[in-house]
């Protein structure tokens, strides 16, 4: 078997030209199977070693092989992101007459841009590469840096970060409470790259089996820790707080059509008050009713009839948390040219108790880079809000009557690890209103849900997720899904509110474990590189 593996590895190491490109592209595309909804993470035991062997072979190129490694990394990343983010193209078919021509640019252009981070990771790894088994530390530290950069540069987009491969089964995901997503990324690359060392010459790597043995021990330790944590922390619920999530499953052309406003409201009202069993009293059973992001094709606070209908729906003691587009405060009669993507808390008498404005907007979806210049050229973002949405001013919690303080997050604000919970204002739970209807019945909503689950584990806070087309869910602080409504379904979801845990290690120290691991690996590899000669 070792002879066969060595023959395969040699073929990859010695490949050049189109063969090398194709190998990187296929390995990257297959790696996307490690993400939700497939969660086929063992595939990375086959594809991440290909990374190692591609970088091994890059040493024959110029400038120490750094450009060749970067090119292989770009093709690997391009395959990975095309396969994992193809669903972005669905958004351009909602208004096909306007945006369909942009679909190829989105499906190919976004992966091409994100692949630059993978290229940087490969190049950085090659810079500190060695000839022995320790080179997997070079790859792990370099890719952790490049993935962290992808999560922060140009507003950041840490979607399908490699660390998510270790978040299913749920026992493995519990390590996120200690080291967060970036720590999981470092561990994941070390673990999945380990089979690459099996082909090493014993004169270079004395115990080629040691790396994979240690990796399997790490996975086992993670599983044992996670299983013990899940067993010792059963889901507990907040007294006298009853949630009702309404998932309308509206198509996008309806949600943004003002002419459909009456039909939208009628559906929301009737669905919210739907009985779910012989003992159900509809919305009267709930203390908090929750509707999804951008729920209305109009400015809610300016529609007196809609506010009156909401007041008529809510029994005393019940509040509504809903998404809505909010116009800025300006004199009556002034034309609205820009708006906020917001969350309202509305009392049973129609009083607006609190408002949160989305802080982290989606590029090209809610605003355009260089907005004015792009609009002069005839471009408009998918939501068609001229001038783009206005970002909120800060992250903050919201007070609710007879319930713990809640941290509101809109759409993909929930994908940013360590950047969601104010350190001086810890909430009792997180609410994530979203509209994944842009992306149809695809893998995108499943990936979004998985990332929200990891935020719950990292912070030790329950996450309540209300989505227009799904997947709506109530998630406890260990990532267990207490209740859910599946993708593409219409209905209501009744649930108690899980209690939070005490601050997790990650919530206290943030990215420090990952930063320390990367720093130690870089120092170690830089010093070691001066001893054995690299490939």
C-alpha positions in Angstrom: 0.0 0.0 0.0 2.8 2.4 0.9 4.4 1.7 -2.5 1.1 2.6 -4.3 0.7 5.7 -2.2 4.3 6.7 -3.0 3.6 6.2 -6.7 0.5 8.4 -6.6 2.4 11.1 -4.6 5.3 11.0 -7.0 3.0 11.5 -9.9 1.5 14.6 -8.2 4.9 16.0 -7.1 6.4 15.6 -10.6 3.4 16.8 -12.5 3.6 20.1 -14.4 1.6 22.2 -16.8 -2.1 21.3 -17.3 -1.8 18.1 -15.3 -0.8 20.0 -12.3 -3.6 22.5 -12.8 -6.2 19.8 -13.2 -5.0 17.9 -10.1 -5.2 21.1 -8.0 -8.6 22.0 -9.4 -10.2 18.6 -8.8 -8.7 18.3 -5.3 -10.1 21.7 -4.4 -13.6 20.9 -5.8 -13.7 17.5 -3.9 -12.7 19.3 -0.7 -16.0 21.2 -0.8 -17.8 17.9 0.1 -16.4 18.4 3.6 -18.8 21.3 4.1 -22.5 21.2 4.9 -24.8 19.6 3.9 -22.6 16.7 2.9 -20.1 16.9 5.9 -18.0 14.2 4.2 -14.9 15.5 6.0 -12.9 12.3 5.6 -12.5 13.3 2.0 -9.9 15.8 3.2 -7.6 12.9 4.2 -7.3 12.5 0.4 -7.3 16.1 -0.8 -5.2 18.0 1.7 -2.2 15.6 1.2 -2.5 16.7 -2.5 -1.8 20.2 -1.2 1.3 19.0 0.5 2.6 17.1 -2.6 1.8 20.1 -4.9 3.9 22.3 -2.7 6.6 19.6 -2.5 6.8 19.6 -6.3 6.8 23.4 -6.6 10.4 23.4 -5.3 11.6 22.7 -8.9 10.3 26.1 -10.0 12.0 29.5 -9.9 12.3 31.7 -6.8 12.3 28.8 -4.5 9.1 27.5 -5.9 7.0 30.2 -4.4 5.2 31.4 -7.6 4.6 27.7 -8.6 3.1 27.0 -5.2 0.9 30.1 -5.4 -0.4 29.1 -8.8 -1.3 25.6 -7.5 -3.0 27.2 -4.5 -5.0 29.4 -6.7 -6.3 26.5 -8.8 -7.1 24.5 -5.7 -8.9 27.5 -4.2 -10.8 28.1 -7.4 -12.1 24.5 -7.5 -13.0 24.7 -3.8 -14.9 27.9 -4.0 -16.7 27.2 -7.3 -18.0 23.9 -5.9 -18.8 25.4 -2.5 -20.3 28.7 -3.5 -22.1 27.9 -6.8 -25.4 28.8 -5.1 -24.5 32.5 -5.2 -25.6 32.5 -8.8 -29.2 31.8 -7.8 -29.5 35.4 -6.5 -28.9 36.7 -10.1 -31.9 34.7 -11.4 -34.4 36.3 -9.0 -34.6 39.2 -11.4 -33.2 37.5 -14.5 -34.0 40.3 -16.9 -31.8 42.6 -15.0 -29.1 40.4 -13.5 -28.8 37.1 -15.4 -26.0 38.3 -17.6 -23.9 38.8 -14.4 -24.4 35.2 -13.3 -21.2 33.8 -14.9 -19.2 36.7 -13.4 -20.5 35.9 -9.9 -20.1 32.1 -10.1 -16.6 32.4 -11.5 -15.5 35.9 -10.3 -16.1 35.5 -6.6 -14.2 32.1 -6.4 -11.4 33.6 -8.5 -11.1 36.4 -6.0 -11.3 34.2 -2.9 -8.8 31.8 -4.5 -6.1 34.5 -4.2 -6.2 33.9 -0.4 -5.5 30.2 -1.0 -2.7 31.2 -3.4 -1.2 33.3 -0.7 -1.5 30.5 1.8 0.4 28.1 -0.5 3.1 30.7 -1.2 3.6 31.4 2.5 3.8 27.7 3.3 6.4 27.3 0.5 8.4 30.1 2.1 8.9 28.1 5.3 8.7 24.6 3.8 11.0 21.8 4.9 11.7 18.3 3.6 10.4 16.4 6.6 7.1 15.6 8.2 7.1 19.0 10.0 6.1 20.7 6.7 2.5 20.0 7.6 2.9 22.6 10.3 4.1 25.1 7.6 0.9 24.4 5.6 -1.4 24.6 8.7 0.0 27.9 10.0 0.1 29.4 6.5 -3.5 28.4 5.6 -4.8 29.6 9.0 -3.3 33.0 8.3 -4.7 33.1 4.8 -8.2 32.0 6.0 -8.1 34.6 8.7 -7.2 37.2 6.2 -10.1 36.0 4.0 -12.4 36.5 7.0 -11.3 40.1 7.5 -10.0 41.8 4.3 -12.5 43.8 2.2 -15.2 43.4 4.9 -14.4 39.7 5.1 -16.0 36.5 3.9 -15.1 33.5 6.1 -17.6 31.3 4.4 -16.7 27.6 4.3 -13.5 28.2 6.2 -11.5 24.9 6.4 -12.1 24.6 10.1 -15.8 23.9 9.5 -14.8 20.4 8.4 -14.4 19.6 12.1 -17.9 20.7 13.1 -19.8 17.6 12.3 -20.4 15.3 14.2 -21.4 17.7 16.9 -18.9 16.2 19.4 -16.0 17.3 17.3 -17.5 20.8 17.1 -17.3 21.3 20.8 -13.6 22.2 20.5 -14.7 25.5 19.0 -15.6 26.5 22.5 -11.9 26.4 23.3 -10.1 27.6 20.2 -12.8 29.0 17.9 -13.0 28.6 14.1 -9.4 29.7 13.4 -8.0 27.2 16.0 -10.2 24.5 14.3 -8.7 25.5 11.0 -5.1 25.0 12.2 -6.1 21.6 13.7 -8.0 20.6 10.6 -5.1 21.2 8.2 -2.6 19.4 10.5 -4.9 16.4 10.9 -5.9 16.0 7.3 -2.4 16.7 5.8 -0.8 14.0 8.0 -1.2 11.1 5.4 1.2 13.0 3.1 4.1 12.0 5.4 3.5 8.3 4.8 5.5 8.5 1.6 8.5 10.2 3.2 11.9 8.6 3.0 12.9 7.2 6.4 16.3 9.1 6.1 14.3 12.3 6.1 11.3 11.4 8.3 12.3 8.7 10.7 8.8 7.7 11.7 6.5 8.5 8.8 3.6 6.9 10.5 3.8 9.1 13.6 2.1 12.1 12.1 -1.1 10.3 11.1 -1.1 8.4 14.4 -1.0 11.7 16.3 -3.7 13.1 14.1 -6.0 10.3 14.8 -5.3 10.7 18.5 -6.2 14.4 18.2 -9.5 13.5 16.5 -10.2 10.9 19.2 -9.5 13.4 22.0 -11.7 16.0 20.4 -14.5 13.4 20.2 -14.1 12.4 23.8 -14.1 16.0 25.0 -17.1 16.8 22.9 -19.1 13.8 24.0 -18.3 14.5 27.7 -19.3 18.1 27.3 -22.6 17.3 25.6 -23.4 14.7 28.2 -22.6 17.0 31.1 -24.5 20.0 29.8 -28.1 19.0 28.9 -30.3 21.7 27.3 -32.0 23.9 29.8 -34.7 26.4 29.1 -35.6 29.9 30.3 -38.8 29.9 32.4 -41.9 31.5 30.9 -40.4 32.4 27.5 -42.1 30.8 24.6 -40.9 31.4 21.0 -42.9 31.1 17.8 -41.0 31.4 14.6 -42.9 32.1 11.4 -41.4 30.8 8.1 -43.5 32.1 5.2 -41.5 30.6 2.3 -42.2 33.6 0.1 -40.6 33.9 -3.2 -38.2 36.9 -3.7 -40.3 38.5 -6.4 -43.2 38.7 -3.9 -41.1 39.9 -0.9 -40.0 43.0 -2.8 -43.3 43.8 -4.7 -45.2 46.6 -3.1 -48.3 45.6 -5.0 -48.3 42.3 -3.0 -48.3 44.1 0.4 -51.8 43.0 1.3 -51.2 39.4 0.4 -48.0 39.4 2.3 -49.6 40.7 5.5 -52.5 38.4 5.3 -50.2 35.4 5.0 -48.0 36.5 7.9 -51.0 37.1 10.1 -52.8 33.9 9.4 -49.6 31.8 9.5 -48.5 33.3 12.7 -51.8 32.4 14.4 -51.9 28.9 13.0 -52.7 26.2 15.5 -50.1 23.4 15.6 -52.1 20.8 17.5 -55.3 20.2 19.4 -53.9 22.0 22.5 -52.5 24.9 20.5 -54.0 28.4 20.8 -51.9 29.9 18.0 -49.9 33.0 18.7 -51.5 33.3 22.2 -49.2 30.5 23.3 -46.1 32.6 22.5 -44.4 35.4 24.4 -42.1 36.2 21.5 -43.2 36.0 17.8 -40.4 36.1 15.3 -40.6 37.0 11.6 -37.6 36.8 9.2 -35.3 39.4 7.6 -36.8 42.2 5.4 -40.2 40.8 5.9 -42.2 43.5 4.2 -42.3 45.0 0.7 -42.9 48.4 2.3 -41.6 50.6 5.1 -43.4 49.1 8.1 -43.4 52.1 10.4 -45.0 54.2 7.6 -47.9 51.8 7.1 -50.4 52.5 9.8 -52.7 49.7 8.6 -49.9 47.1 8.9 -48.9 48.3 12.4 -52.6 48.1 13.5 -52.8 44.6 12.1 -49.8 43.6 14.1 -51.2 45.1 17.2 -54.4 43.2 16.6 -52.5 40.0 16.2 -50.4 40.2 19.4 -52.0 39.3 22.7 -51.0 41.3 25.7 -47.6 40.2 27.0 -46.4 39.1 23.5 -43.8 41.0 21.4 -42.9 40.7 17.7 -39.3 40.6 16.5 -39.2 41.2 12.8 -37.0 42.3 10.0 -37.9 45.3 8.0 -36.4 47.9 5.8 -36.3 51.2 7.6 -36.1 54.7 6.1 -33.7 57.2 7.8 -35.1 59.9 10.0 -35.9 62.8 7.8 -38.7 65.4 7.3 -42.1 64.2 6.2 -42.5 64.2 2.4 -38.8 63.8 1.7 -38.1 61.2 -0.9 -36.4 58.1 0.5 -33.2 57.3 -1.5 -31.5 55.1 1.0 -32.5 52.9 4.0 -31.4 50.6 6.8 -31.9 46.8 6.9 -33.3 46.6 10.4 -34.9 44.6 13.2 -37.9 45.9 15.1 -39.2 44.9 18.4 -43.0 45.7 18.6 -45.2 45.5 21.6 -48.8 44.2 21.7 -50.2 47.8 21.4 -48.1 48.5 18.2 -45.4 50.4 20.0 -41.9 50.1 18.6 -39.8 49.2 21.6 -36.4 48.9 20.0 -34.6 49.0 16.6 -31.3 47.5 15.4 -29.8 48.5 12.1 -27.6 46.0 10.3 -23.9 46.8 10.8 -22.1 44.5 8.4 -23.6 44.9 5.0 -23.2 42.5 2.0 -21.1 43.8 -0.8 -23.0 43.9 -4.2 -26.1 42.7 -2.4 -26.7 45.7 -0.1 -24.2 48.2 -1.4 -21.7 48.6 -4.2 -18.0 49.4 -3.7 -17.5 52.9 -5.0 -21.3 53.3 -5.0 -21.6 56.6 -6.9 -19.2 55.7 -9.6 -20.7 52.3 -10.1 -24.2 53.7 -10.3 -23.1 56.2 -12.9 -21.9 53.3 -15.0 -25.3 51.7 -14.8 -24.7 49.1 -12.1 -27.1 48.5 -9.2 -26.8 46.0 -6.3 -29.2 43.0 -6.3 -31.6 44.6 -3.8 -31.9 47.6 -6.2 -31.7 50.2 -3.3 -30.3 53.3 -5.1 -27.4 54.6 -3.1 -27.1 51.3 -1.2 -28.2 50.5 2.3 -27.0 52.5 5.2 -24.9 50.6 7.8 -25.7 50.7 11.5 -23.4 52.4 13.9 -22.6 49.7 16.4 -23.2 46.2 17.7 -25.5 46.1 20.7 -28.0 44.0 22.6 -31.7 44.8 22.8 -33.9 44.7 25.9 -37.1 42.6 25.8 -40.0 42.6 28.3 -40.0 39.4 30.4 -37.1 37.8 28.5 -33.2 38.0 28.6 -31.5 40.6 26.5 -31.0 39.5 23.0 -28.2 40.2 20.5 -29.7 40.8 17.0 -27.8 39.7 13.9 -29.1 40.0 10.3 -28.3 37.5 7.6 -24.5 36.8 7.2 -23.5 38.9 10.3 -23.6 35.5 12.0 -20.7 34.1 10.0 -18.0 36.2 11.6 -16.3 34.4 14.6 -15.4 36.6 17.5 -17.0 39.7 15.9 -20.5 39.4 17.1 -20.9 39.6 20.9 -20.0 42.9 22.5 -17.4 42.1 25.3 -19.1 44.5 27.7 -22.7 43.6 26.9 -23.1 39.8 26.9 -26.7 38.8 26.0 -28.8 35.9 27.1 -29.3 34.7 23.5 -28.7 35.6 19.8 -31.4 36.1 17.2 -30.4 35.7 13.6 -33.0 36.9 11.1 -32.1 36.0 7.5 -33.5 35.6 4.0 -31.8 32.7 2.3 -34.6 32.7 -0.3 -32.1 34.4 -2.7 -30.3 31.1 -3.0 -33.1 28.7 -3.7 -33.0 25.0 -2.7 -29.2 24.7 -2.7 -26.3 24.0 -0.3 -26.0 27.6 0.7 -28.7 27.7 3.5 -27.3 24.5 5.0 -23.9 26.0 5.2 -25.3 29.2 6.7 -27.1 27.1 9.4 -23.9 25.2 10.2 -22.0 28.5 10.7 -24.7 29.8 13.1 -24.4 26.6 15.1 -20.7 27.1 15.5 -21.2 30.7 16.7 -23.5 29.2 19.4 -20.8 26.8 20.5 -18.0 29.4 20.4 -19.9 31.9 22.5 -21.9 29.5 24.7 -25.1 31.3 23.7 -28.3 29.9 22.2 -29.1 31.0 18.6 -32.6 31.5 17.3 -32.6 31.6 13.5 -35.7 32.8 11.6 -35.4 32.4 7.8 -37.9 33.3 5.1 -37.5 30.0 3.2 -35.6 28.1 5.8 -33.7 26.8 7.6 -35.3 28.2 10.7 -34.0 26.7 13.9 -33.6 27.0 17.7 -30.1 26.1 18.6 -28.9 25.5 22.2 -25.4 26.9 23.3 -23.7 23.6 22.5 -25.0 23.6 18.9 -27.8 21.1 19.4 -30.8 21.9 17.2 -33.8 21.9 19.6 -36.4 22.5 16.8 -36.2 23.4 13.1 -38.2 24.0 10.0 -36.7 22.6 6.8 -35.6 24.4 3.7 -38.4 25.3 1.3 -41.2 24.7 3.8 -43.9 26.9 5.2 -45.0 26.9 8.8 -44.5 27.9 12.4 -42.1 26.6 14.9 -42.9 26.7 18.6 -40.1 26.2 21.1 -38.8 27.2 24.5 -35.7 29.4 24.7 -32.5 27.6 25.7 -30.5 29.0 28.6 -27.0 30.3 27.9 -23.8 28.8 29.4 -21.2 30.7 31.3 -18.5 32.4 29.2 -16.6 29.9 27.1 -12.8 29.9 26.8 -13.1 31.3 23.3 -15.5 34.0 24.4 -12.9 35.1 27.0 -9.7 34.8 25.0 -10.9 35.0 21.4 -8.3 34.2 18.8 -5.4 33.9 21.2 -5.0 30.1 21.0 -5.0 30.1 17.2 -2.6 33.1 17.2 -0.2 31.4 19.6 -0.3 28.1 17.7 0.5 29.9 14.4 3.2 32.0 15.9 5.0 29.0 17.5 4.7 27.0 14.2 6.2 29.9 12.2 9.1 30.3 14.6 9.7 26.6 14.8 9.6 26.1 11.0 11.7 29.2 10.2 14.4 27.9 12.5 14.1 24.3 11.3 14.3 25.4 7.6 17.9 26.4 8.2 18.8 22.8 9.0 17.4 20.3 6.6 17.3 21.3 2.9 13.8 21.9 1.5 12.5 20.0 -1.5 
